[in-house]
Amino acid sequence: MQEKVFAYLRQWNMVKPGDTVLVGFSGGADSTALLQLLWNYGRQVPLQLEAVHVNHGIRGAEALRDQQFCEQFCQERNISFTVVQEDVPAQAARDGLSLEEAGRNVRRRVFEHLAEKYQASVIALAHHQRDQAETMLFRLMRGTGLRGLCGMRPVNGNYIRPLLCVDRPQIEQYLLEEGIRWVEDGTNQELDYTRNQIRHGLLAPMERVMPGCVARMAGTAARLSEVESYLEQELHKAEKQYLQMEKDCIRIRLEAFDELHPAMKKMLVRRALEHLPGGLRDVEAFHVEQICLLAYGKRGSRILLPSKNTAVLEYDSIVLKQGYGINRDDGIISCGRPGTYEFQRTRYEVTVENRDKNQEIPVNRYTKWFDYDKIRQEVVLRTRRPGDYLSTGPGAHKKLKDYLIDNKVPRESRDGLTVLADGNHILWVVGMRISEEYKITEQTKIVLKIQQIRDGGIKDGETSY
C-alpha cells in the first residue's frame, strides 16, 4: 500500500521537496496511517510535518485518551505536534448546525489558521475511497450535479488527500502489518450522524451485494473529475463574459440564459452563488433551476435562497445579493422560504419539505399544501390586485373578482382579503379555496406548506382550553 500512496503523491504532485505539510491527526486509523506514510515519504523527499489534533470538547475522557495517543505518536517520531481545544457543541448551537457540520467548520478554520502560522504549503487530510463513496451517495440523495458527483478531489487548492487511492480495509491491514496502533472513535459506530447512517445503513449492504463497489465508485469519481475539469475551463470563459461582480451583489447578464447550454447556465449560477455569504451551503438543484427560470419571469420577481440570500430579476440581469425576510414593499410579504411571517396582524408558518407519498393531505381550512416546483415567480402574501386569477380546473381560469362575486363575498370585504400569490396567479384565497394548478399530485416532489396561526397561536388540529 505504501508504494501505491507514494505513486499517488507523485501523480498529483501533492508535495515538493522542502514543503511544510500540515496534517490533520485525530489518532484514528486513517489519519494515523496518513501521518506515518508522510513521515516515511519524508525520508525520500525532505518534508517538515506539522501534526494538528483538534479536541472537539465532545467525548470527555475518550477525547483526552485520543489526544495523549497522538502526542506520544508524534514524540516517538520527532514530529511537531499541536493540540487545539474547541467547544464544538457550543458553536453548533450558536450557528444552528449539526455537530457533524460544526466540527467540519471548526477543523477547517483551525487548519487554515495554523497553516498560515506555520507557513504550510499544503494541508493533508485522511479521506479514503470509502469516504469518497459516502460523499457521492450523500450528494446523490440530496440532489447534485456533475461537480458534486466528482466527490472530493485529490488536490483542491492547498488541501491534499493522499489516501483517496486506497480503501479502509487496506489502511487497517497496512497498520497491522507495520505494528502501528491507533484509537477508535466511538461515534463512528453510532447512527446519529448522517454520514454514519450512510456508511452502515447503505454502503455496507451495497458492498455485500456487489463487492468492490467502493473502489469502482471512487474510479467513477475520478473519471467524472476529468470531464468536470474541461467544463471548468469553459465556465471560466462564461464567467468573464456574463458575470459582473459589484460591491454588494453579483449580476448575471440575461444573455447568458439564452446563449449558454442548459448545463453551463446552471454551472454559471452555482459559481455566482459561491460568491455570496454562505456560498453553496444548503443550495440544492431546485434553487439553481428556479434562478434559471427567473430569467424568463416578470421584472422585479425574486427568489429567496439559503443563507438569507436573494435573486432578483432586473431589467438586464439577475442580481444575487444578501438579505431577505419580511419584505414590506408595497404591502407585500415574501414568504417562499421556511419561516414565520406576519401580514395584516396575522402570522403564517411556512415550511418546504420533500413529499412523503405515504402521507395523506388532510383537509384543513387554515393549512394548505402546494406543489413547490410549479411556482414560477415569488410566493407572496398580499391583498388582491387587478389581473388576479385562479385555476379552477385543467386549463380553466377564473378572475379572482368573479370568484369572489360567485361566492357572495361582500364588496366591502374583498379588498381586505389576504391571498397567497405567484405573480397574478392566486395559489390560495386565505380561508377559502386554493388553485387547482398548484395542488399536490403523484408527481409532486417538493411541498410548500403554509399554515395560518390564528388568535392565541392556534393552528389547525389544535384546541384552545
C-alpha positions in Angstrom: 0.0 0.0 0.0 2.8 2.4 0.8 4.2 2.4 -2.7 0.7 2.9 -4.1 0.3 6.0 -1.9 3.8 7.3 -2.8 2.9 6.9 -6.5 -0.3 8.8 -5.9 1.5 11.6 -4.2 3.8 11.9 -7.2 1.0 11.5 -9.8 -0.9 14.5 -8.4 2.3 16.5 -7.5 0.9 16.9 -3.9 4.1 17.8 -2.2 7.5 19.2 -3.2 10.9 18.9 -1.5 11.2 21.3 1.4 7.4 21.7 1.8 5.8 22.2 5.2 2.8 19.8 5.4 0.1 20.4 8.0 -1.5 17.0 8.8 -5.0 16.7 10.4 -4.3 14.0 13.1 -7.2 12.5 15.1 -5.5 9.3 16.1 -7.9 7.1 14.2 -6.7 4.5 11.7 -7.0 6.8 8.7 -5.1 9.8 10.0 -2.5 7.6 11.8 -1.7 5.8 8.5 -1.6 9.2 6.7 0.9 10.7 9.1 3.0 7.5 9.2 3.1 7.4 5.4 4.1 11.0 5.0 6.8 10.5 7.7 8.1 7.6 5.6 7.9 9.6 2.4 9.9 12.4 4.1 12.8 10.0 4.1 12.8 10.2 0.3 11.6 13.8 -0.2 12.5 16.3 2.6 9.4 17.5 4.3 8.5 19.4 7.5 5.5 17.8 9.1 3.1 19.7 11.4 0.6 17.4 13.1 -2.6 19.1 14.4 -5.1 17.5 16.7 -8.4 19.2 17.4 -10.1 18.2 20.6 -13.8 18.9 19.9 -15.0 19.1 23.5 -17.5 16.3 22.9 -16.2 12.9 24.2 -14.7 13.7 27.6 -12.2 11.1 28.8 -12.2 9.3 25.5 -11.1 12.5 23.7 -8.3 13.0 26.2 -7.1 9.5 25.5 -7.0 10.2 21.8 -5.1 13.4 22.4 -2.5 11.7 24.6 -2.1 8.9 22.0 -1.5 11.5 19.2 1.1 13.3 21.3 3.0 10.1 22.1 2.9 9.0 18.5 4.5 12.3 17.4 7.1 12.3 20.1 8.3 8.9 19.1 8.9 10.2 15.5 10.0 13.7 16.4 7.0 15.2 14.5 5.9 18.7 15.5 2.6 18.4 17.3 -0.1 21.0 18.1 -3.3 20.5 20.1 -6.3 22.9 19.7 -9.2 22.8 22.2 -12.6 23.7 20.8 -16.2 23.7 22.1 -18.0 22.3 19.0 -21.4 21.8 20.8 -21.4 25.5 21.7 -20.5 26.5 18.1 -23.2 24.1 16.7 -25.8 25.7 18.9 -24.7 29.2 18.1 -24.7 28.7 14.3 -27.7 26.4 14.2 -25.7 23.5 12.8 -25.4 19.7 13.4 -22.4 18.6 15.5 -21.0 17.0 12.3 -21.1 20.1 10.3 -19.9 22.4 13.1 -17.0 20.0 13.6 -16.0 20.2 10.0 -16.2 24.0 10.1 -14.1 24.2 13.2 -11.4 21.9 11.8 -11.2 23.8 8.6 -10.8 27.1 10.4 -8.1 25.7 12.7 -6.2 24.0 9.9 -6.2 27.1 7.8 -5.2 29.4 10.7 -2.3 27.1 11.6 -1.3 26.6 8.0 -0.8 30.3 7.8 1.0 30.4 11.1 3.4 27.6 10.2 3.7 28.7 6.5 2.5 25.3 5.4 2.3 24.7 1.7 -0.5 22.1 2.0 -3.0 20.7 4.4 -3.2 16.8 4.3 -6.5 15.1 5.1 -7.0 11.4 5.5 -10.1 10.8 3.4 -10.0 7.4 1.6 -12.1 5.6 -1.1 -14.9 4.7 1.4 -15.2 8.4 2.4 -15.4 9.2 -1.3 -18.2 6.7 -1.9 -20.1 8.0 1.1 -19.8 11.6 -0.2 -21.1 10.6 -3.6 -24.1 8.8 -2.1 -24.9 11.7 0.2 -24.8 14.2 -2.6 -26.7 12.0 -5.0 -29.5 11.6 -2.5 -29.6 15.3 -1.7 -29.6 16.2 -5.3 -26.4 17.4 -7.1 -24.8 18.0 -10.4 -21.6 16.7 -12.1 -19.4 18.6 -9.7 -21.0 17.1 -6.7 -20.7 13.6 -8.2 -17.0 14.1 -8.6 -16.7 13.8 -4.9 -13.6 15.0 -3.1 -10.6 16.0 -5.3 -7.1 14.6 -4.6 -5.8 18.2 -4.8 -8.2 21.1 -4.1 -6.4 24.4 -3.5 -4.0 23.8 -0.7 -5.8 20.7 0.5 -4.4 17.3 -0.4 -5.9 13.8 0.1 -3.2 11.2 -0.4 -5.3 8.2 0.7 -8.1 8.6 -2.0 -6.3 5.8 -3.8 -6.9 3.2 -1.1 -9.8 1.8 1.0 -10.3 1.5 4.7 -9.5 -2.3 4.9 -6.2 -1.7 3.1 -5.4 1.1 5.6 -6.1 -1.2 8.6 -4.1 -4.0 7.0 -1.1 -1.7 6.5 -1.2 -0.6 10.1 -1.4 -4.2 11.4 1.5 -5.3 9.2 3.6 -2.4 10.4 2.6 -3.0 14.1 1.2 0.5 14.4 -1.6 1.1 16.9 -4.5 3.6 16.5 -7.5 4.7 18.5 -11.2 4.1 17.8 -13.7 6.9 17.9 -16.9 5.6 19.4 -19.1 7.9 17.4 -18.0 6.0 14.2 -20.4 3.2 15.3 -23.3 5.5 16.2 -26.1 6.0 13.8 -26.9 9.6 14.9 -24.7 11.2 12.2 -25.8 11.4 8.6 -22.5 10.1 7.2 -22.5 7.1 9.6 -26.1 6.2 8.6 -24.9 6.1 5.0 -21.8 4.2 6.0 -23.6 1.5 8.0 -27.1 1.5 6.6 -26.4 1.9 2.8 -22.8 1.3 1.9 -22.3 -1.8 3.9 -25.3 -3.7 2.4 -24.2 -2.4 -1.1 -20.8 -4.0 -0.6 -22.4 -7.3 0.4 -24.5 -7.3 -2.8 -21.7 -6.0 -5.1 -18.2 -6.5 -3.6 -15.7 -3.9 -4.9 -18.3 -1.2 -5.4 -16.4 1.3 -3.2 -13.3 1.2 -5.5 -15.4 1.4 -8.6 -17.3 4.4 -7.3 -14.0 6.1 -6.5 -12.9 5.3 -10.1 -16.1 6.9 -11.4 -15.5 10.0 -9.4 -12.0 10.3 -10.9 -13.3 9.9 -14.4 -16.1 12.5 -13.8 -13.4 14.8 -12.4 -11.7 14.8 -15.8 -14.9 15.9 -17.5 -15.6 18.5 -14.9 -12.0 19.8 -15.3 -12.8 20.5 -19.0 -16.2 22.1 -18.1 -14.4 24.3 -15.6 -12.3 25.8 -18.3 -15.5 26.6 -20.3 -17.1 28.0 -17.2 -14.1 30.4 -16.7 -14.8 31.8 -20.1 -18.5 32.2 -19.3 -17.7 34.0 -16.0 -15.7 36.6 -17.9 -18.5 37.2 -20.4 -21.6 37.1 -18.2 -20.8 37.7 -14.5 -20.4 41.2 -13.1 -19.0 41.4 -9.5 -20.1 44.5 -7.7 -19.5 45.7 -4.1 -22.8 44.3 -2.6 -24.1 42.0 -5.3 -23.3 39.7 -8.3 -25.0 40.2 -11.6 -25.7 37.5 -14.2 -26.4 39.1 -17.6 -29.7 37.8 -19.1 -28.0 37.0 -22.3 -26.4 34.0 -20.5 -29.8 32.3 -20.2 -30.4 32.5 -24.0 -26.8 31.8 -25.3 -25.4 29.1 -23.0 -26.1 25.4 -22.9 -28.5 24.5 -20.1 -25.7 22.7 -18.2 -23.4 25.7 -18.5 -26.2 28.0 -17.3 -26.6 26.0 -14.1 -22.8 25.9 -13.6 -22.7 29.7 -14.0 -25.5 30.2 -11.5 -23.7 28.0 -8.9 -20.4 29.8 -9.5 -22.2 33.2 -8.9 -23.8 31.8 -5.7 -20.3 30.8 -4.4 -19.5 34.5 -4.0 -22.4 35.2 -1.7 -22.3 34.9 2.1 -22.8 31.2 2.9 -21.8 30.2 -0.6 -23.4 26.9 -1.7 -24.3 25.8 1.8 -27.8 24.2 1.7 -28.1 25.2 -2.0 -29.9 22.4 -3.9 -30.6 21.6 -7.5 -34.1 23.2 -7.4 -32.7 26.5 -6.2 -30.4 26.7 -9.2 -33.3 25.7 -11.5 -35.6 28.4 -10.0 -32.9 31.0 -10.7 -32.7 29.9 -14.3 -36.5 30.1 -14.7 -36.4 33.6 -13.0 -34.7 34.9 -16.2 -37.9 34.4 -18.1 -40.2 35.9 -15.4 -41.6 39.3 -14.7 -39.2 42.2 -13.8 -38.9 42.6 -10.1 -39.6 39.0 -9.4 -37.4 37.4 -6.7 -36.4 34.1 -5.2 -35.4 33.6 -1.6 -32.3 31.5 -1.2 -30.4 29.7 1.7 -28.2 31.8 3.9 -30.6 34.7 3.7 -29.6 35.4 0.1 -32.0 36.7 -2.7 -32.1 36.5 -6.5 -34.0 39.4 -8.1 -34.8 39.8 -11.8 -33.9 43.3 -13.0 -34.0 44.9 -16.5 -30.9 43.3 -18.0 -29.7 40.9 -15.3 -30.4 38.6 -12.4 -29.0 40.2 -9.2 -27.8 37.9 -6.4 -27.4 39.6 -3.1 -27.6 39.0 0.7 -30.7 40.0 2.6 -34.3 38.8 2.7 -37.1 38.2 5.2 -40.2 40.0 5.8 -40.4 42.5 3.0 -43.0 45.3 3.4 -42.6 46.9 0.0 -46.0 47.9 -1.4 -47.8 45.8 1.2 -46.3 42.5 0.1 -44.7 39.8 2.3 -42.3 37.4 0.6 -42.8 34.0 2.1 -41.4 31.4 -0.2 -38.8 30.2 2.3 -39.3 28.4 5.6 -40.1 30.7 8.5 -42.8 32.6 10.3 -44.2 35.7 8.6 -46.8 38.4 9.6 -49.3 40.0 7.3 -52.3 42.1 8.4 -51.6 41.2 12.0 -51.9 37.5 11.3 -48.9 35.1 11.4 -48.2 32.4 8.9 -45.8 29.5 9.3 -44.1 28.3 6.1 -42.2 25.0 5.6 -40.7 23.5 2.4 -40.2 19.7 2.5 -39.8 16.6 0.4 -43.1 14.9 -0.2 -43.9 11.8 1.7 -46.1 9.8 -0.7 -47.4 7.7 2.2 -48.8 10.7 4.0 -52.4 11.8 3.1 -53.0 15.5 2.6 -55.7 16.5 5.2 -58.4 18.9 4.6 -57.9 22.0 6.7 -59.3 25.5 6.3 -56.2 27.3 7.6 -53.4 25.0 6.4 -52.7 24.4 2.8 -50.1 22.4 0.8 -48.8 23.2 -2.7 -46.5 21.7 -5.3 -43.4 23.8 -4.9 -41.9 23.1 -8.3 -44.9 24.6 -10.0 -44.2 28.1 -8.5 -42.8 30.3 -11.2 -42.1 33.6 -9.6 -42.1 34.7 -5.9 -44.6 33.4 -3.3 -46.1 36.4 -1.5 -48.9 37.3 0.9 -50.8 40.4 -0.2 -54.2 41.8 -0.9 -55.9 41.4 -4.3 -54.8 43.3 -7.4 -56.2 43.8 -10.9 -55.5 40.8 -13.2 -55.5 38.3 -10.4 -57.0 34.9 -11.3 -57.5 31.3 -10.0 -57.1 28.0 -11.8 -60.4 26.2 -11.3 -59.6 23.1 -13.3 -57.4 21.7 -16.1 -56.9 24.7 -18.4 -59.7 26.6 -16.8 -59.0 30.0 -15.1 -61.4 32.4 -13.4 -60.8 36.1 -12.5 -60.4 36.5 -8.7 -63.1 39.2 -8.9 -65.6 36.9 -10.5 -64.7 34.1 -8.0 -65.4 36.4 -5.1 -68.7 37.6 -6.6 -69.8 34.0 -7.3 -69.1 33.1 -3.7 -71.0 36.1 -2.4 -68.1 37.8 -0.7 -69.4 41.3 0.3 -67.9 44.1 -1.9 -66.6 45.9 1.2 -64.7 42.8 2.3 -63.0 41.9 -1.0 -60.1 44.4 -0.8 -59.1 43.3 2.7 -58.9 39.6 1.8 -55.4 38.0 2.1 -54.2 36.0 -0.8 -51.1 33.8 -1.4 -49.9 34.7 -4.9 -47.4 33.7 -7.5 -47.4 36.8 -9.7 -51.1 37.3 -10.6 -51.9 33.6 -10.2 -53.6 33.1 -6.8 -52.5 30.0 -5.0 -54.9 30.5 -2.1 -57.6 32.9 -1.1 -56.9 32.5 2.7 -59.8 30.8 4.4 -61.3 29.8 1.1 -60.1 27.7 -1.9 -56.7 27.0 -3.5 -55.8 27.0 -7.1 -56.1 23.6 -8.9 -52.9 24.1 -10.7 -50.7 24.0 -7.6 -52.4 21.1 -5.9 -50.3 18.0 -4.8 -50.2 15.2 -7.4 -48.4 11.9 -7.7 -45.6 13.7 -9.5 -45.1 16.2 -6.7 -41.6 16.1 -5.2 -41.3 19.2 -3.0 -44.2 20.6 -0.9 -44.7 24.1 0.2 -46.9 24.1 3.4 -48.4 27.3 4.8 -50.3 27.5 8.0 -52.3 30.4 9.3 -51.8 30.9 13.1 -55.0 32.4 14.4 -55.7 34.2 17.6 -53.9 32.6 20.6 -51.4 30.9 18.3 -53.9 28.1 17.5 -53.2 26.0 14.4 -55.4 23.5 12.5 -55.9 20.4 14.6 -55.3 22.2 17.9 -57.8 23.1 20.6 -57.8 26.1 23.0 -58.8 25.3 26.6 
